[in-house]
Amino acid sequence: MVDSLILLLFLISGAATGWLGVDLLPEKLLLQVSNQEGLRTVLAGFGAFFGLLAGFFFQQLRKRLMAQVRSMPTDLLVSRAVGLILGLLVANLLLAPILLLPLPWEVVLVKPLAAVLSNVFFGVLGYNLAEVHGRTLLRLFNPTSTEALLVADGVLLPASAKILDTSVIIDGRIRGLLESGLLEGQVIVAQAVIDELQALADSSNAEKRGKGRRGLKLLSELRETYGRRLVVNSTRYEGNGADDKLLKLTADTGGTLLTADYNLAQVAQVQELKVMNLSALVIALRPEVQPGDALQLKIVREGKEADQGVGYLEDGTMVVVEDARQRIGDRLAVTVTGALQTPTGRMVFARCDRPTGRQGGKPVASGGPQPTGPS
């Protein structure tokens, strides 16, 4: 509705400018025109055409501006607005003497030209200066805060907003990260993520429906717990899927994308965006296991290779144990022999401290005395 109204206003303005512009033409030129009404119609048509083009341009500019304003952090928005206002104020103060000067008719266009150029120049200058040094406004609101002084001086960088991916919300570990205080700054949930969770919650597939409802419930609980720190970004970006829209939101806000999707994290790194891979973070926080460490491990299943058994550490790390296929269900003392780091996790290799074999269905120590038959 608003877009149609903008195009209609520009169309009417262009047509009116062409229709009334005939009166501004020189009289010598008007005397050479036999049909002034036809000239008005022609100029009104040209004016309507160029007005429609200007309307389309203004419409696209408005959409981009609104998208940036909605996704822009509040402190940056306020600082840019203040910088723009100060720049325009300086421009008009400098213009006052020029506008009061009596100039001859031949150079009367100097005044409006100087007004336009000075307002554009000082407005853009104030906007750019506020974007770079806008954090110094923190001193005006809380001059005694040490953090405000450090941020204003550029010593301490402000915390960037964290943009949540659907996989992180469904995973549920975001709650623990927030409660532990590891994540700073605002938490942004894109409208595309909410739409995707709603689509999952309405799915006919029971598994997808459960994931969607669990994600929406988690967001509701986080909103009750953290209040205004959790921000829902209502900007509807154009793109193929939620991932593409999340990347655009991250680029516009300058925030950090928080995801558990390995492929999405790689795409964000290619586009030089800030990204935090939750899976990589969990792997980095796991305790280190070095070759030679002794572990007490329960063998839960068979391995892929012959005589291999598989167990798991408390953090979920898979441990492949040699010569343990016959000891499934037993807790063994093993020694770590090596580890393999993969993009999706870590795999540890170990060997039994006391290799055992089986004879007649009963475990016996390998290399020990064998039972003998009756003589």
Backbone hydrogen bonds, N-H to C=O, Kabsch-Sander energy under -0.5 kcal/mol:
donor,donor_aa,acceptor,acceptor_aa,energy
5,L,1,M,-2.1
6,I,2,V,-2.2
7,L,3,D,-2.2
8,L,4,S,-2.2
9,L,5,L,-2.4
10,F,6,I,-2.2
11,L,7,L,-2.2
12,I,8,L,-2.6
13,S,9,L,-2.5
14,G,10,F,-2.6
15,A,11,L,-2.3
16,A,12,I,-2.7
17,T,13,S,-2.3
18,G,14,G,-2.2
19,W,15,A,-2.4
20,L,16,A,-2.7
21,G,17,T,-1.6
22,V,19,W,-0.6
23,D,20,L,-1.1
24,L,21,G,-1.0
25,L,22,V,-1.4
30,L,26,P,-1.8
31,L,27,E,-2.1
32,Q,28,K,-0.7
32,Q,29,L,-0.5
33,V,30,L,-1.2
34,S,32,Q,-0.6
36,Q,34,S,-0.5
39,L,35,N,-1.6
40,R,36,Q,-2.5
41,T,37,E,-2.1
42,V,38,G,-2.5
43,L,39,L,-2.8
44,A,40,R,-2.4
45,G,41,T,-2.1
46,F,42,V,-2.4
47,G,43,L,-2.6
48,A,44,A,-2.4
49,F,45,G,-2.2
50,F,46,F,-2.6
51,G,47,G,-2.3
52,L,48,A,-2.1
53,L,49,F,-2.0
54,A,50,F,-2.4
55,G,51,G,-2.0
56,F,52,L,-2.2
57,F,53,L,-2.2
58,F,54,A,-2.7
59,Q,55,G,-2.3
60,Q,56,F,-2.1
61,L,57,F,-2.3
62,R,58,F,-2.5
63,K,59,Q,-2.1
64,R,60,Q,-2.2
65,L,61,L,-2.3
66,M,62,R,-2.7
67,A,63,K,-2.2
68,Q,64,R,-2.1
69,V,65,L,-2.4
70,R,66,M,-2.6
71,S,67,A,-1.6
72,M,68,Q,-1.0
77,L,73,P,-2.3
78,V,74,T,-2.6
79,S,75,D,-2.2
80,R,76,L,-2.3
81,A,77,L,-2.2
82,V,78,V,-2.6
83,G,79,S,-2.4
84,L,80,R,-2.5
85,I,81,A,-2.4
86,L,82,V,-2.6
87,G,83,G,-2.3
88,L,84,L,-2.3
89,L,85,I,-2.2
90,V,86,L,-2.4
91,A,87,G,-2.1
92,N,88,L,-2.2
93,L,89,L,-2.0
94,L,90,V,-2.1
95,L,91,A,-1.4
96,A,92,N,-1.3
98,I,94,L,-0.6
99,L,95,L,-2.6
100,L,96,A,-1.2
101,L,97,P,-0.6
101,L,98,I,-0.8
103,L,101,L,-0.8
107,V,104,P,-1.0
108,V,105,W,-1.2
110,V,107,V,-1.6
111,K,108,V,-1.0
113,L,109,L,-1.8
114,A,110,V,-2.8
115,A,111,K,-2.3
116,V,112,P,-2.3
117,L,113,L,-2.5
118,S,114,A,-2.3
119,N,115,A,-2.0
120,V,116,V,-2.3
121,F,117,L,-2.6
122,F,118,S,-2.6
123,G,119,N,-1.9
124,V,120,V,-2.3
125,L,121,F,-2.2
126,G,122,F,-2.5
127,Y,123,G,-2.1
128,N,124,V,-2.5
129,L,125,L,-2.4
130,A,126,G,-2.1
131,E,127,Y,-1.6
132,V,128,N,-1.6
133,H,129,L,-3.1
134,G,130,A,-1.4
136,T,133,H,-1.6
137,L,134,G,-1.9
138,L,135,R,-1.9
139,R,136,T,-1.4
140,L,137,L,-0.9
141,F,137,L,-1.1
142,N,138,L,-2.6
145,S,142,N,-1.5
149,L,145,S,-2.0
150,L,146,T,-2.4
151,V,147,E,-2.6
152,A,148,A,-2.6
153,D,149,L,-2.2
154,G,150,L,-0.6
154,G,151,V,-0.9
155,V,150,L,-1.6
156,L,150,L,-1.6
157,L,155,V,-0.5
162,K,186,Q,-3.2
163,I,161,A,-0.6
163,I,256,T,-2.9
164,L,162,K,-0.6
164,L,188,I,-2.3
165,D,258,L,-1.9
169,I,165,D,-1.6
170,I,166,T,-2.5
171,D,167,S,-2.0
172,G,168,V,-1.4
174,I,168,V,-0.7
175,R,172,G,-1.1
177,L,173,R,-1.8
178,L,174,I,-2.1
179,E,175,R,-2.5
180,S,176,G,-2.0
181,G,177,L,-0.6
181,G,178,L,-0.7
182,L,177,L,-1.4
183,L,177,L,-0.9
184,E,182,L,-0.5
187,V,229,R,-2.4
188,I,162,K,-3.1
188,I,186,Q,-0.6
189,V,231,V,-2.9
190,A,164,L,-0.5
190,A,188,I,-0.5
191,Q,233,N,-1.5
194,I,190,A,-1.7
195,D,191,Q,-2.5
196,E,192,A,-2.0
197,L,193,V,-2.4
198,Q,194,I,-2.4
199,A,195,D,-2.2
200,L,196,E,-2.1
201,A,197,L,-2.4
202,D,198,Q,-1.6
203,S,200,L,-1.3
209,R,205,N,-2.6
210,G,206,A,-2.2
211,K,207,E,-1.9
212,G,208,K,-2.5
213,R,209,R,-2.2
214,R,210,G,-2.2
215,G,211,K,-2.3
216,L,212,G,-2.3
217,K,213,R,-2.3
218,L,214,R,-2.0
219,L,215,G,-2.1
220,S,216,L,-2.0
221,E,217,K,-2.1
222,L,218,L,-2.5
223,R,219,L,-2.3
224,E,220,S,-1.8
225,T,221,E,-2.0
226,Y,222,L,-3.1
227,G,223,R,-1.7
229,R,226,Y,-2.0
230,L,227,G,-1.3
231,V,187,V,-3.2
231,V,229,R,-0.7
233,N,189,V,-2.1
233,N,231,V,-0.7
234,S,232,V,-0.7
237,Y,235,T,-0.9
241,G,239,G,-1.1
244,D,240,N,-0.6
245,K,241,G,-1.4
246,L,242,A,-2.4
247,L,243,D,-2.1
248,K,244,D,-1.7
249,L,245,K,-2.2
250,T,246,L,-2.5
251,A,247,L,-2.0
252,D,248,K,-2.1
253,T,249,L,-2.3
254,G,250,T,-1.8
255,G,250,T,-0.5
256,T,161,A,-3.3
257,L,255,G,-0.5
257,L,274,K,-2.6
258,L,163,I,-3.2
259,T,257,L,-0.6
259,T,276,M,-2.1
262,Y,260,A,-0.7
265,A,261,D,-2.1
266,Q,262,Y,-1.9
267,V,263,N,-2.2
268,A,264,L,-2.3
269,Q,265,A,-1.9
270,V,266,Q,-2.0
271,Q,267,V,-1.9
272,E,269,Q,-1.3
273,L,268,A,-2.8
274,K,255,G,-0.5
276,M,257,L,-3.4
278,L,259,T,-3.6
278,L,276,M,-0.7
281,L,277,N,-2.3
282,V,278,L,-2.4
283,I,279,S,-2.1
284,A,280,A,-2.3
285,L,281,L,-1.5
286,R,282,V,-0.5
286,R,283,I,-1.0
290,Q,288,E,-0.5
292,G,336,V,-3.2
293,D,290,Q,-2.1
295,L,334,V,-2.7
297,L,295,L,-0.6
297,L,332,L,-2.8
299,I,297,L,-0.5
299,I,330,D,-2.4
300,V,298,K,-0.5
300,V,310,V,-2.7
301,R,310,V,-1.4
303,G,308,Q,-2.6
308,Q,305,E,-1.5
309,G,321,V,-2.8
310,V,301,R,-2.7
311,G,319,V,-2.6
312,Y,298,K,-0.5
313,L,317,T,-2.5
316,G,313,L,-1.7
318,M,346,R,-0.8
319,V,311,G,-3.2
320,V,348,V,-3.0
321,V,309,G,-3.4
321,V,319,V,-0.6
322,E,350,A,-2.2
323,D,307,D,-0.7
324,A,307,D,-1.8
324,A,321,V,-0.7
325,R,307,D,-0.8
327,R,324,A,-1.4
328,I,325,R,-0.7
329,G,299,I,-3.6
330,D,327,R,-2.2
332,L,297,L,-3.4
332,L,330,D,-0.6
334,V,295,L,-2.7
334,V,332,L,-0.7
335,T,351,R,-2.5
336,V,293,D,-2.7
337,T,349,F,-2.8
338,G,349,F,-1.5
340,L,347,M,-3.5
342,T,340,L,-0.5
342,T,345,G,-3.3
345,G,342,T,-1.0
347,M,340,L,-2.9
348,V,318,M,-2.6
349,F,338,G,-3.0
350,A,320,V,-2.7
351,R,335,T,-2.1
352,C,322,E,-0.8
353,D,333,A,-2.5
356,T,323,D,-0.5
357,G,364,V,-2.2
359,Q,362,K,-2.2
362,K,359,Q,-1.4
364,V,357,G,-1.8
366,S,355,P,-1.1
368,G,365,A,-1.5
